[in-house]
Amino acid sequence: MENINHEYTIGTVQHFLPQIGRVIGCGPLELAVFKTSDGQIFAVENKNPHPKGGPLAEGIVSGHYLYDPLYDWKIDLRSGEVQAPDNGRVATFPVTVDGDSVKVTLQGTLIQS
């Protein structure tokens, strides 16, 4: 099976406000996309790694960390790692800015039916 990456344009830089999450449908996934105060854009699966689940897009961003809206777990937007004392991981996806376009890349194995 060939592992092909798929790149999706998810908006322009202006679509993403600093420290405000935005839900984006991307292929078969729902992503939570965040722009940090230093202008970097991060995409994570909009699925809380907490055992009870829930969305992440409504979380609070501080620096490169997301504080999830339901359980106040601290999640590193760069790696997806939940910070101690909690543990877990959320899926992260590479984001690139090409001119004004914001693109996210999904691995082929994630989008095959």
SULUR-V58668 format. One record per backbone hydrogen bond with DSSP energy under -0.5 kcal/mol. NH is the residue of the N-H (numbers start at 1). CO is the residue of the C=O. If there is no record, write none. Layout:
BEGIN
<<NH,CO> <NH,CO>>
END
This chain:
BEGIN
<<4,2> <6,106> <8,104> <10,8> <10,102> <11,102> <13,100> <15,12> <16,13> <17,15> <19,35> <20,17> <22,33> <24,31> <26,29> <29,26> <31,24> <31,29> <32,44> <33,22> <33,31> <34,42> <35,17> <36,34> <36,40> <39,36> <42,34> <43,93> <44,32> <45,91> <46,30> <47,45> <48,54> <53,50> <59,56> <60,67> <61,19> <62,65> <65,62> <66,75> <67,60> <68,66> <68,73> <72,68> <75,66> <75,73> <76,81> <77,64> <77,75> <78,64> <80,76> <82,88> <83,74> <86,83> <90,80> <93,43> <96,103> <98,96> <98,101> <99,97> <100,98> <101,98> <102,11> <103,96> <103,101> <104,8> <105,94> <106,6> <110,107> <111,107> <111,108> <112,108>>
END
